Amino acid sequence: MRRANILLVLLVVACSCLGQDSYRFRIVSYNVENLFDYQHDSLKNDYEFLPDATRHWDYHKYHKKLDDLGRVIIATGEWTPPALVGLCEVENEHCLTDLTEHSLLKEAGYRYAMTNSPDQRGIDVALLYQREVFKPICIKTYRVPPLTKQKNATRDILHVTGELPNHSLLDVFVCHLPSRSGGEKESEPYRILAAGVLMQAVDSLLQDRKKAQVVIMGDFNDYYNNRSVAEVVGAKPVITLKANKQELYHLLAAKEKALKDYASYRYRGKWDSLDHLIVNGRLLRQKGSFHILSTNDAFLVKADVFSAEFLLEEDERYGGKMPFRTYSGMKYKGGFSDHLPIYADFILKY
């Protein structure tokens, strides 16, 4: 009862900020950097995240990370729990249960859906959702086949179809494409293959449902101008809100292209974004009952990287700031993640 009352108050506050018949619907994508529990799964290669392993991962570090991630998620929502949160690098359901029920998020009322991938390390993707504004009616996963016998299996793609309070449907895809291990060019074909699996599902959805509303998010391990995102997914920068309803648009690409050091990830002193938020054109149009929040600036839409000061630390090697991560190599730092969250705001009209 206490949790339901808190959620009702938050909903009333959010609605009052936008008008009595509207609700700010924030969607967040966040790679949480190795959210592992501290117990061994005999079917997975999780040995480095055990108490007696090199990292000395234990109960206290695990629960500190859970509370830290809860703090980040609530802060990214500007102290109102975001409606949807896509997560990358989560080991299992145990981690999600602890995150939603035994961390600082316990009063937020999140439920979750996740994949059960054949990834060798056991990491998966997940979607946290507020059931009051997003009610799942179908959960699917899509498997990405190994490119060759030498390639390890990668993460499944999560697809959740949910009903919104205005009775329209929202289809959410959460992805974590294959890593750049072995080199960017050498590993690129595997990401292109995974992006192709994603697009088979998205294209089928857009053809079957004329009023489809699609959000794609996650860590693609590629940048907005790499082939997997720009060509296979075909995500275009937002340059107008009068978009083609069936085409896909990248909500942050224009900012990333225009602004120096504007990104969610830093590697060897260079900021770039591996994390993406992509929608179909229907969600850019301002006349619908569910659409992106527009802005008066050159970038047109309310989408951003959440780069609060507490998520950053000094980069001692290259200078400047970098994400405050949990580990640097094998050295425990006690931070949050090597990625920053990204988010977009939508208007839900009742």
Secondary structure, 3 states (H helix, E strand, C coil): CHHHHHHHHHHHHHHHHHCCCEEEEEEEEEEEEEECCCCCCCCCCCHHHCCCCCCCCCHHHHHHHHHHHHHHHHHHCCCCCCCEEEEEEECCHHHHHHHHHCCCCCCCCEEEEECCCCCCCCCEEEEEEECCCCEEEEEEEECCCCCCCCCCCCCCEEEEEEECCCCCEEEEEEEECCCCCCCHHHHHHHHHHHHHHHHHHHHHHHHHCCCCCEEEEEECCCCCCCHHHHHHHCCEECCCCCCCCCCEEECCHHHHHHCCCCCCEEECCEEECCEEEEEEHHHCCCCCCEEECECCCCCCECEEECCCHHHEEECCCCCCEEECCCEECCEECCCCCCECCEEEEEEEEC
